[in-house]
Amino acid sequence: MSASQTTKKPDFETKPKKGSKKLKPLFTLMLGIGILILAFVLSLFAWKVNEEHPRTDDAVARANVIGVAPRISGPIVKLNVRDNQQIKSGELLFEIDPADFQLAVDRAQAALAALDEQIETAKSQDAQLKFQVKAAEAAVQQATAERDQAADTLHRLEPLLPKGFATKEQVDETRTKLSAAEAQVAQANEKLNQARVAVSSLATLRAQRPGAVATLGTAQLELSYTKVFAPFDGQVVGLNISEGAYAHAGIEVFSLLDSRKWYVLANFRERELKSIQPGMTAEIYLLSNPDRRFEGTVEGISPAVQSQEDNVEVKGLPFVKRDLNWVRIAQRFPVRIEIKNPDPDIFRMGTTAVTTIKGFTRDVTK
């Protein structure tokens, strides 16, 4: 076999065409352009979806919280709850020493009973006292008539004295009778006033009774305030006292979280608010348990927030901190979203929540 035959290449090996090297850069360029166009389309699509369905992770789970405070002051003798305990509506939370308030009730009851006894006594004497009033009025009339008669006699005799038709003794006697009659009139009026006062005592006692009843009711009400009950189903928060602590009226002993209703406060940028309306549904999951999805309903959008440029704080307005202080960025407004069927074992106040606005449901649009 010759050398030329040994170096001969197989028939299936062919030399590459000269134009194939030019096609590779062109294909790479077209592929790059296609990737850029696809990325632009996907970015545009993502932007449109985000505009129609805003999403934020600047949100927290919230529930209503009240401060449990007694309406009266006193030492706590019974404490029936512990911190973080789940309680039911109407359950006894704690009790204040009722001794002083029970004494106030007893005193008010005794005062009312004594007043009722006085009223009954006055009722039994009422007929007799009214008769005495009538007798006193008659005595006044009689004394007045005698005084008037004596005055008339004196007026007739005095002009006759200078003419000698009447004696000085007759005039003096008539004057004496007039003075005695006036004294009898005064005495009769005094007895009449005494009789009238005795009759009016019944009315006075009756007028005092509503006040005595109100005093008893107030004492009984304050006695009922010694027991503090749960106003709703909830969870005890911030309990750090024991039995024997002195509770002051109006000062909270601990907080009570209302577990009946949970909601999320989601802070959305102001340009996203045009895509959010009350009644829209929202999808929520908590960072503490991202495997569970919850559905909510938009209740409303806060109409005002505390501006960071304001030097004076406006009480009651929510404050949403901006991410950067040296760049003008969009303000965020809280959107309140009520959670449907929340799981109390998962929801905790202050938990971070990722929120996406989904829009109106079909039932709502109909």
Backbone torsions as a table, in degrees:
resi	resn	phi	psi	omega
1	MET	NA	132.0	-176.3
2	SER	-80.1	164.9	-179.3
3	ALA	-66.5	-32.2	-179.9
4	SER	-67.3	-31.4	-179.7
5	GLN	-74.1	-33.5	-177.9
6	THR	-72.1	-29.1	-178.1
7	THR	-90.7	2.7	-178.9
8	LYS	-72.2	130.7	-178.7
9	LYS	-80.7	154.5	178.9
10	PRO	-64.2	159.9	-176.2
11	ASP	-69.6	-28.4	-174.8
12	PHE	-78.3	-12.6	176.2
13	GLU	-86.7	122.9	-179.4
14	THR	-126.6	155.6	178.9
15	LYS	-76.9	139.8	178.3
16	PRO	-65.0	148.7	-179.8
17	LYS	-73.5	152.8	-177.7
18	LYS	-68.4	-30.7	-176.3
19	GLY	-80.2	-12.8	-176.3
20	SER	-68.0	-32.2	178.6
21	LYS	-67.2	-29.0	178.5
22	LYS	-76.3	-25.7	-177.8
23	LEU	-76.1	-29.3	-177.4
24	LYS	-61.6	-49.4	176.5
25	PRO	-61.0	-36.1	179.5
26	LEU	-67.4	-40.4	178.6
27	PHE	-65.6	-40.8	178.9
28	THR	-63.8	-40.4	178.7
29	LEU	-63.8	-44.5	-180.0
30	MET	-65.1	-38.5	178.4
31	LEU	-64.4	-41.6	178.1
32	GLY	-63.6	-42.1	178.4
33	ILE	-63.7	-40.2	179.1
34	GLY	-63.4	-40.0	178.6
35	ILE	-65.0	-41.4	178.5
36	LEU	-62.8	-43.6	179.0
37	ILE	-63.2	-42.5	178.9
38	LEU	-63.3	-41.6	178.8
39	ALA	-64.0	-39.2	178.6
40	PHE	-65.5	-42.9	179.7
41	VAL	-64.3	-44.1	178.8
42	LEU	-63.8	-40.1	177.8
43	SER	-64.1	-41.7	177.9
44	LEU	-63.5	-41.4	179.0
45	PHE	-64.6	-43.8	179.2
46	ALA	-63.8	-38.4	178.4
47	TRP	-64.8	-42.2	179.3
48	LYS	-65.0	-42.0	178.7
49	VAL	-62.9	-41.2	-179.8
50	ASN	-67.8	-32.6	177.2
51	GLU	-69.5	-39.4	-178.5
52	GLU	-80.2	-30.9	-178.8
53	HIS	-130.1	79.4	-177.3
54	PRO	-59.1	147.4	-178.0
55	ARG	-136.0	141.1	178.5
56	THR	-150.1	148.9	171.8
57	ASP	-108.9	6.6	175.0
58	ASP	-89.3	69.7	-176.5
59	ALA	-148.8	150.8	-179.9
60	VAL	-135.9	149.2	174.4
61	ALA	-77.7	138.2	-178.0
62	ARG	-135.6	158.0	172.1
63	ALA	-147.6	157.7	178.8
64	ASN	-73.0	139.6	-178.7
65	VAL	-130.1	134.6	175.9
66	ILE	-120.4	156.1	173.5
67	GLY	-93.8	123.4	179.6
68	VAL	-83.8	112.2	-178.5
69	ALA	-130.9	138.4	178.1
70	PRO	-73.6	159.7	178.1
71	ARG	-95.1	-5.6	175.7
72	ILE	-135.3	166.1	-177.7
73	SER	-106.4	150.5	178.0
74	GLY	160.0	168.1	179.1
75	PRO	-73.5	142.3	177.8
76	ILE	-81.0	121.8	-178.7
77	VAL	-103.4	-18.9	177.6
78	LYS	-139.7	131.0	176.2
79	LEU	-126.6	107.0	-170.6
80	ASN	-97.9	6.3	-177.9
81	VAL	-129.0	165.9	175.2
82	ARG	-130.6	165.7	-177.4
83	ASP	-63.0	138.4	178.8
84	ASN	71.4	10.5	-178.8
85	GLN	-76.6	139.4	173.0
86	GLN	-82.4	130.8	-178.2
87	ILE	-129.0	162.8	178.8
88	LYS	-107.1	157.1	178.8
89	SER	-61.0	135.7	-179.6
90	GLY	86.5	-3.1	-179.7
91	GLU	-75.7	139.6	-179.6
92	LEU	-69.7	124.4	179.6
93	LEU	-90.8	-55.5	177.0
94	PHE	-157.0	165.8	-177.6
95	GLU	-132.6	135.3	177.0
96	ILE	-94.5	147.1	-178.5
97	ASP	-52.1	117.6	-174.5
98	PRO	-90.2	2.7	-171.4
99	ALA	-58.6	-52.7	-178.1
100	ASP	-61.9	-39.0	-177.2
101	PHE	-73.8	-30.8	175.5
102	GLN	-68.0	-38.2	176.4
103	LEU	-62.8	-39.0	178.1
104	ALA	-63.9	-38.6	176.8
105	VAL	-64.8	-43.0	-179.9
106	ASP	-63.0	-42.5	178.9
107	ARG	-63.9	-42.7	-180.0
108	ALA	-65.5	-38.6	177.2
109	GLN	-65.2	-41.2	179.1
110	ALA	-65.3	-41.5	179.2
111	ALA	-64.2	-40.1	178.4
112	LEU	-66.9	-40.1	178.9
113	ALA	-64.2	-41.5	178.5
114	ALA	-64.4	-40.5	178.3
115	LEU	-64.9	-41.4	177.9
116	ASP	-62.4	-36.8	178.2
117	GLU	-66.4	-40.9	176.6
118	GLN	-63.5	-37.3	178.9
119	ILE	-65.8	-42.1	178.7
120	GLU	-64.2	-40.5	177.2
121	THR	-63.2	-42.5	179.1
122	ALA	-65.1	-34.8	177.5
123	LYS	-63.1	-43.2	-179.0
124	SER	-65.9	-28.5	179.8
125	GLN	-93.4	-1.5	-173.0
126	ASP	-62.4	-45.3	-178.1
127	ALA	-63.1	-43.8	180.0
128	GLN	-64.7	-40.5	-179.5
129	LEU	-66.6	-38.2	177.0
130	LYS	-64.5	-37.7	176.1
131	PHE	-62.8	-40.2	178.6
132	GLN	-63.6	-35.3	177.6
133	VAL	-64.7	-44.1	179.2
134	LYS	-64.1	-41.0	178.0
135	ALA	-63.6	-40.3	178.9
136	ALA	-66.7	-38.4	177.4
137	GLU	-63.1	-40.7	177.9
138	ALA	-64.5	-40.2	178.7
139	ALA	-63.7	-37.6	177.9
140	VAL	-64.4	-42.8	179.7
141	GLN	-62.8	-43.1	-179.9
142	GLN	-64.9	-46.0	179.6
143	ALA	-63.6	-36.7	179.0
144	THR	-66.1	-39.7	179.2
145	ALA	-65.3	-42.2	178.7
146	GLU	-64.5	-38.5	178.3
147	ARG	-65.3	-43.2	-179.8
148	ASP	-64.1	-39.5	178.9
149	GLN	-64.2	-42.2	179.2
150	ALA	-64.9	-38.6	179.3
151	ALA	-65.5	-40.0	178.3
152	ASP	-64.3	-42.3	179.3
153	THR	-61.6	-42.5	179.7
154	LEU	-63.7	-40.7	-178.9
155	HIS	-65.6	-29.0	178.8
156	ARG	-80.3	-34.6	-176.4
157	LEU	-78.7	-36.5	-176.0
158	GLU	-58.2	-41.5	177.2
159	PRO	-69.3	-22.2	-177.6
160	LEU	-83.6	-16.6	-176.6
161	LEU	-63.7	-45.8	-179.9
162	PRO	-65.2	-25.8	-177.7
163	LYS	-87.0	-8.6	178.7
164	GLY	85.9	7.3	178.6
165	PHE	-83.4	-10.7	176.6
166	ALA	-137.9	148.4	-179.9
167	THR	-93.3	161.5	178.3
168	LYS	-64.7	-34.1	179.8
169	GLU	-63.9	-39.4	179.0
170	GLN	-64.8	-40.8	179.8
171	VAL	-66.3	-44.4	179.8
172	ASP	-63.8	-39.3	178.7
173	GLU	-63.7	-41.4	179.3
174	THR	-65.4	-39.0	177.9
175	ARG	-63.7	-38.5	178.3
176	THR	-64.3	-43.2	178.3
177	LYS	-62.1	-38.2	178.8
178	LEU	-65.2	-42.7	178.6
179	SER	-62.9	-42.1	178.5
180	ALA	-64.9	-39.2	179.1
181	ALA	-65.0	-40.3	178.0
182	GLU	-63.7	-37.9	177.9
183	ALA	-66.1	-38.3	178.0
184	GLN	-66.4	-36.7	177.2
185	VAL	-63.8	-43.5	179.2
186	ALA	-63.6	-42.6	179.5
187	GLN	-65.6	-40.3	178.5
188	ALA	-64.8	-40.1	177.4
189	ASN	-63.9	-38.7	178.3
190	GLU	-63.8	-43.6	177.2
191	LYS	-64.0	-37.8	177.6
192	LEU	-63.1	-43.8	179.0
193	ASN	-63.1	-40.3	178.1
194	GLN	-63.2	-41.5	179.4
195	ALA	-65.1	-40.2	178.7
196	ARG	-66.3	-38.9	177.5
197	VAL	-63.6	-40.3	178.7
198	ALA	-63.2	-37.7	177.9
199	VAL	-70.4	-40.0	-177.8
200	SER	-70.8	-14.3	179.1
201	SER	-62.4	-32.6	177.6
202	LEU	-64.5	-43.9	177.6
203	ALA	-64.3	-37.6	178.5
204	THR	-65.2	-43.5	178.6
205	LEU	-63.1	-40.9	177.9
206	ARG	-65.3	-35.6	178.5
207	ALA	-68.7	-27.1	179.6
208	GLN	-78.2	-18.6	-173.4
209	ARG	-65.3	-44.0	177.8
210	PRO	-56.6	-37.3	177.4
211	GLY	-65.8	-39.2	177.7
212	ALA	-66.1	-38.4	177.9
213	VAL	-65.3	-41.2	178.5
214	ALA	-64.3	-39.3	178.0
215	THR	-62.0	-41.9	177.4
216	LEU	-65.2	-42.4	179.0
217	GLY	-62.2	-40.1	178.1
218	THR	-63.8	-42.8	179.0
219	ALA	-63.4	-42.2	178.5
220	GLN	-66.4	-37.1	178.8
221	LEU	-65.8	-43.4	178.4
222	GLU	-65.2	-33.7	176.2
223	LEU	-64.8	-38.5	178.3
224	SER	-67.5	-26.7	179.6
225	TYR	-71.0	-11.2	179.0
226	THR	-67.8	-20.5	176.0
227	LYS	-106.6	122.5	-177.8
228	VAL	-107.1	122.1	-176.9
229	PHE	-110.4	158.1	179.1
230	ALA	-73.5	128.1	-179.9
231	PRO	-78.6	-14.9	-179.4
232	PHE	-162.1	171.4	174.4
233	ASP	-68.2	131.8	-178.2
234	GLY	-168.3	-164.1	-177.8
235	GLN	-135.5	134.0	-179.1
236	VAL	-72.1	134.4	-178.9
237	VAL	-134.1	134.4	173.0
238	GLY	72.7	34.8	178.2
239	LEU	-86.6	118.6	-179.1
240	ASN	-140.3	38.0	177.7
241	ILE	-127.6	170.5	177.8
242	SER	-132.1	172.2	175.8
243	GLU	-60.8	140.2	-176.1
244	GLY	103.6	-17.4	177.5
245	ALA	-66.0	146.7	-178.7
246	TYR	-92.6	120.1	179.6
247	ALA	-94.3	136.9	179.9
248	HIS	-107.1	141.3	-179.2
249	ALA	-60.9	130.0	177.0
250	GLY	82.8	-3.7	179.2
251	ILE	-107.5	124.2	-173.1
252	GLU	-67.7	142.1	178.3
253	VAL	-90.4	-40.1	174.8
254	PHE	-159.3	177.3	-179.7
255	SER	-104.2	155.3	179.3
256	LEU	-129.7	117.8	-179.0
257	LEU	-87.0	127.9	-179.0
258	ASP	-81.8	101.3	-176.7
259	SER	-86.7	5.5	179.7
260	ARG	-75.0	-26.1	-175.3
261	LYS	-141.3	126.9	177.4
262	TRP	-117.7	148.4	176.4
263	TYR	-147.4	169.7	-179.9
264	VAL	-121.6	134.3	171.7
265	LEU	-101.5	105.1	-177.1
266	ALA	-106.2	126.0	-179.9
267	ASN	-92.6	112.0	179.1
268	PHE	-108.4	149.2	177.4
269	ARG	-65.9	150.3	-173.8
270	GLU	-61.9	-29.5	178.6
271	ARG	-73.8	-15.6	179.0
272	GLU	-89.5	-10.0	-175.4
273	LEU	-67.4	-24.8	179.6
274	LYS	-65.4	-19.6	179.9
275	SER	-97.3	7.2	-177.4
276	ILE	-121.8	129.1	177.9
277	GLN	-137.7	150.6	175.2
278	PRO	-58.5	139.2	-177.9
279	GLY	98.9	-14.7	177.6
280	MET	-70.0	152.3	176.2
281	THR	-90.2	155.2	-179.7
282	ALA	-138.4	148.3	175.8
283	GLU	-105.2	129.8	-173.4
284	ILE	-133.5	139.6	166.2
285	TYR	-140.1	149.3	-177.1
286	LEU	-95.3	142.2	179.2
287	LEU	-67.0	-23.2	177.5
288	SER	-72.4	-20.1	178.9
289	ASN	-151.3	75.4	-173.2
290	PRO	-70.7	-7.8	-179.6
291	ASP	-80.2	-15.8	-179.1
292	ARG	-99.9	132.7	175.6
293	ARG	-108.0	138.5	178.7
294	PHE	-124.9	151.3	179.1
295	GLU	-108.5	142.2	179.4
296	GLY	-137.6	170.9	179.2
297	THR	-126.3	132.0	179.6
298	VAL	-68.7	120.9	177.5
299	GLU	-88.7	-36.0	-179.2
300	GLY	174.4	168.7	180.0
301	ILE	-115.2	133.6	-179.2
302	SER	-60.9	129.2	-179.4
303	PRO	-80.1	-6.3	-176.7
304	ALA	-157.7	148.8	172.9
305	VAL	-134.4	162.7	177.8
306	GLN	-76.5	120.5	179.5
307	SER	-77.2	139.8	179.0
308	GLN	-72.3	-17.0	179.0
309	GLU	-83.1	-13.4	-179.8
310	ASP	-72.9	132.1	177.1
311	ASN	-82.4	-23.1	-179.1
312	VAL	-109.1	128.9	179.6
313	GLU	-74.8	133.5	176.6
314	VAL	-100.1	110.9	-176.2
315	LYS	-66.3	140.2	178.3
316	GLY	96.9	-19.2	179.9
317	LEU	-87.3	138.0	177.2
318	PRO	-68.8	148.3	178.4
319	PHE	-115.0	118.3	179.2
320	VAL	-114.4	113.4	-175.8
321	LYS	-76.1	137.1	177.1
322	ARG	-81.6	157.5	-176.2
323	ASP	-73.2	-37.6	-176.6
324	LEU	-127.6	142.4	-179.3
325	ASN	-96.8	-22.5	-175.2
326	TRP	-100.3	1.8	178.1
327	VAL	-123.7	136.1	178.2
328	ARG	-76.9	105.5	-178.6
329	ILE	-117.8	166.7	-176.3
330	ALA	-67.0	137.9	175.4
331	GLN	-73.1	147.7	177.1
332	ARG	-105.9	143.4	179.1
333	PHE	-122.3	136.2	179.7
334	PRO	-70.2	135.1	174.5
335	VAL	-116.2	122.4	-177.0
336	ARG	-90.7	125.4	-176.7
337	ILE	-126.4	120.9	177.9
338	GLU	-83.0	134.0	-178.3
339	ILE	-87.6	133.6	175.3
340	LYS	-91.4	129.7	178.1
341	ASN	51.6	59.2	178.4
342	PRO	-71.7	150.9	177.1
343	ASP	-95.6	109.6	-176.7
344	PRO	-64.0	-19.3	178.6
345	ASP	-77.4	-17.1	-178.0
346	ILE	-104.5	-41.6	-174.4
347	PHE	-73.2	129.7	174.4
348	ARG	-134.3	139.3	-178.0
349	MET	-65.6	126.4	-179.1
350	GLY	98.4	-4.6	178.8
351	THR	-67.1	137.1	178.3
352	THR	-68.4	134.9	-177.8
353	ALA	-128.3	132.7	174.3
354	VAL	-92.5	125.3	-171.1
355	THR	-124.4	134.2	176.3
356	THR	-128.5	127.0	177.7
357	ILE	-81.0	123.2	-177.3
358	LYS	-95.7	-27.3	-179.3
359	GLY	113.4	-170.0	179.7
360	PHE	-79.4	146.2	174.1
361	THR	-81.1	169.6	-178.1
362	ARG	-66.3	-36.2	-179.5
363	ASP	-63.4	-36.5	-178.4
364	VAL	-69.7	-41.0	-178.3
365	THR	-67.9	-28.1	178.2
366	LYS	-70.4	NA	NA
